[in-house]
Amino acid sequence: MTATASDRPVLDRLGATFLRRPRGAEVVADAVRLVTLVSLPVAALGWGGIAFAVLLLALLGVVVPRVLGLRPAVDTAVCLLALVAAWSSVLGWYTSVFLWDKVVHFVLLAALTAVLWVIASDTGVLRTGDRVGRVQAVVVGGVLSLAIGSVWEMFEFLGHTYLDGTIVVGYEDTIGDLGADLAGGVLAGLLLPWAVRDRRVVDPSH
């Protein structure tokens, strides 16, 4: 049985929701997940261990939306953005394409903020559900996006320092990235009522 909400503990529903049979537009998101999986050996063979690690992180990013049962449009958007962000890193687009870094920060953080909101709501960290005021959604979305962006910047610094000196870091780059992250979080807040509706959560007891 597929439902938009359930009283069962969140962890009880994760496996059944992930293993559900895809319906309609969900097939598109699953196709992107398959492409991401195939990208792992391609990245490893063509670009080495760091590229493999980047695509492995993207694989995690495309699995989470299915586990949460997000609506197909949001699921597909998160998967595509995670895959594009990973390959942009591997192919060096962040440094070779003007403002591409900021564009990815903006759209990817919008998607990740919505995902984090759902996780926080499901686990009780945020007690808002999908009935939240627009101003509150924008404020909380901005805070969540800055939290994600701050962790991203820390990993960029660690990667630059210990793994790959070509990773761009610096005061101006970090401030610009966080600004794009905040804008993405505001967008996520505006779209939140739509993004969290129509979830495909499977209750294994039915």
C-alpha positions as CSV (number, residue, x, y, z in Angstrom):
1,M,0.0,0.0,0.0
2,T,1.3,3.4,-0.9
3,A,0.4,6.4,1.2
4,T,1.2,10.1,1.7
5,A,1.6,9.7,5.5
6,S,1.8,7.0,8.1
7,D,1.9,6.6,11.9
8,R,4.5,3.9,11.8
9,P,8.1,4.7,12.8
10,V,10.0,6.3,9.9
11,L,12.7,3.6,9.9
12,D,10.1,0.8,9.5
13,R,9.1,2.3,6.1
14,L,12.5,3.0,4.5
15,G,13.2,-0.4,3.1
16,A,9.7,-1.0,1.7
17,T,9.6,2.5,0.2
18,F,13.0,2.0,-1.5
19,L,12.0,-1.4,-2.9
20,R,8.6,-0.3,-4.2
21,R,7.7,-0.9,-7.8
22,P,8.2,2.3,-9.8
23,R,5.0,3.9,-11.2
24,G,4.7,6.4,-14.1
25,A,7.3,9.1,-13.9
26,E,9.2,7.3,-11.2
27,V,10.8,5.3,-14.0
28,V,12.7,8.4,-15.1
29,A,14.3,8.9,-11.7
30,D,15.3,5.3,-11.6
31,A,16.9,5.6,-15.0
32,V,19.0,8.5,-13.7
33,R,20.0,6.3,-10.7
34,L,21.1,3.6,-13.1
35,V,23.2,6.1,-15.0
36,T,24.8,7.2,-11.7
37,L,25.6,3.6,-10.9
38,V,27.2,3.0,-14.3
39,S,29.2,6.2,-13.8
40,L,31.1,4.8,-10.9
41,P,33.3,2.4,-12.8
42,V,33.5,4.9,-15.7
43,A,34.8,7.6,-13.4
44,A,37.2,5.3,-11.7
45,L,38.7,3.9,-14.9
46,G,38.9,7.3,-16.7
47,W,39.7,9.7,-13.9
48,G,40.9,7.8,-10.9
49,G,40.1,7.4,-7.2
50,I,39.0,10.9,-6.4
51,A,36.5,10.9,-9.3
52,F,35.2,7.5,-8.0
53,A,34.7,9.0,-4.6
54,V,32.8,12.0,-6.0
55,L,30.4,9.7,-8.0
56,L,30.0,7.5,-4.9
57,L,28.8,10.5,-3.1
58,A,26.4,11.3,-6.0
59,L,25.1,7.7,-5.7
60,L,24.2,8.3,-2.1
61,G,22.4,11.5,-3.3
62,V,20.3,9.6,-5.8
63,V,19.3,6.8,-3.4
64,V,18.0,9.1,-0.6
65,P,15.0,10.5,-2.6
66,R,13.8,7.0,-3.4
67,V,14.1,5.9,0.2
68,L,12.1,9.0,1.3
69,G,9.4,8.3,-1.4
70,L,9.6,11.9,-2.8
71,R,7.2,12.8,-5.6
72,P,8.6,11.9,-9.0
73,A,9.4,15.4,-10.1
74,V,11.4,16.2,-7.0
75,D,13.0,12.7,-7.1
76,T,14.1,13.2,-10.7
77,A,15.4,16.7,-10.1
78,V,17.5,15.7,-7.1
79,C,19.0,12.7,-9.0
80,L,19.8,14.8,-12.1
81,L,21.3,17.6,-10.1
82,A,23.5,15.2,-8.0
83,L,24.7,13.5,-11.2
84,V,25.4,16.8,-13.0
85,A,27.2,18.2,-9.9
86,A,29.4,15.1,-9.6
87,W,30.4,15.0,-13.3
88,S,30.9,18.8,-13.3
89,S,33.6,18.2,-10.6
90,V,35.2,15.3,-12.5
91,L,35.3,17.2,-15.8
92,G,36.5,20.5,-14.2
93,W,33.5,22.6,-15.3
94,Y,33.5,24.5,-12.0
95,T,36.7,26.2,-13.0
96,S,36.4,26.2,-16.8
97,V,32.8,27.4,-17.2
98,F,31.9,30.9,-16.1
99,L,29.7,31.0,-13.0
100,W,28.8,27.3,-13.4
101,D,29.9,26.7,-9.8
102,K,27.4,29.3,-8.5
103,V,24.6,27.9,-10.7
104,V,25.1,24.4,-9.4
105,H,25.3,25.6,-5.8
106,F,21.9,27.5,-6.3
107,V,19.9,24.7,-7.9
108,L,21.5,21.7,-6.1
109,L,21.1,23.4,-2.6
110,A,17.5,24.1,-3.4
111,A,16.9,20.4,-4.0
112,L,19.1,19.2,-1.0
113,T,17.3,21.7,1.3
114,A,14.0,20.1,0.4
115,V,15.4,16.7,1.0
116,L,16.9,17.7,4.4
117,W,13.6,19.3,5.3
118,V,11.7,16.0,4.7
119,I,14.3,14.0,6.7
120,A,14.1,16.5,9.6
121,S,10.3,16.5,9.5
122,D,10.1,12.7,9.4
123,T,12.4,12.3,12.3
124,G,10.7,14.9,14.4
125,V,13.6,17.4,14.4
126,L,11.2,19.8,12.6
127,R,7.6,19.6,13.7
128,T,6.1,21.4,10.7
129,G,5.0,18.8,8.2
130,D,3.7,20.3,5.0
131,R,1.4,22.8,6.8
132,V,3.9,25.6,7.3
133,G,3.7,29.3,6.6
134,R,5.5,30.8,3.7
135,V,7.7,33.1,5.7
136,Q,8.6,30.3,8.1
137,A,9.4,27.9,5.2
138,V,11.7,30.5,3.6
139,V,13.6,31.2,6.8
140,V,14.0,27.6,7.8
141,G,14.9,26.7,4.2
142,G,17.6,29.4,4.2
143,V,19.0,28.1,7.5
144,L,19.1,24.5,6.2
145,S,20.8,25.5,3.0
146,L,23.5,27.5,4.8
147,A,24.1,24.5,7.1
148,I,24.5,22.2,4.0
149,G,26.6,24.8,2.2
150,S,28.9,25.2,5.2
151,V,29.6,21.5,5.3
152,W,30.2,21.5,1.6
153,E,32.8,24.3,1.9
154,M,34.6,22.4,4.7
155,F,34.9,19.4,2.5
156,E,36.2,21.6,-0.3
157,F,38.9,23.0,2.0
158,L,39.9,19.5,3.1
159,G,39.9,18.2,-0.5
160,H,42.1,21.2,-1.6
161,T,44.5,20.7,1.4
162,Y,44.9,17.0,1.4
163,L,43.7,15.5,-1.9
164,D,43.7,17.9,-4.9
165,G,45.2,21.3,-5.0
166,T,43.2,22.3,-8.1
167,I,40.0,22.5,-6.0
168,V,39.2,26.2,-5.8
169,V,39.0,27.6,-2.3
170,G,39.3,31.1,-0.9
171,Y,37.3,33.8,0.8
172,E,35.6,35.2,-2.2
173,D,34.7,31.8,-3.6
174,T,33.3,30.7,-0.3
175,I,31.2,33.8,0.2
176,G,29.9,33.5,-3.3
177,D,29.0,29.8,-2.9
178,L,27.2,30.5,0.4
179,G,25.3,33.3,-1.2
180,A,24.1,31.0,-3.9
181,D,23.3,28.3,-1.3
182,L,21.2,30.8,0.6
183,A,19.3,31.8,-2.5
184,G,18.7,28.1,-3.3
185,G,17.4,27.6,0.3
186,V,14.9,30.5,-0.2
187,L,13.7,28.9,-3.4
188,A,13.3,25.6,-1.6
189,G,11.2,27.3,1.0
190,L,9.0,28.9,-1.6
191,L,8.4,25.6,-3.3
192,L,8.2,23.5,-0.1
193,P,4.4,23.0,0.0
194,W,4.5,21.5,-3.5
195,A,7.8,19.6,-3.0
196,V,6.7,17.6,0.0
197,R,3.2,16.6,-1.3
198,D,2.4,13.3,-3.1
199,R,5.1,11.2,-1.5
200,R,5.2,7.5,-2.3
201,V,5.7,6.1,1.2
202,V,5.0,2.4,1.5
203,D,3.6,1.0,4.7
204,P,4.9,-2.6,5.0
205,S,2.0,-3.5,7.4
206,H,-0.5,-3.3,4.5
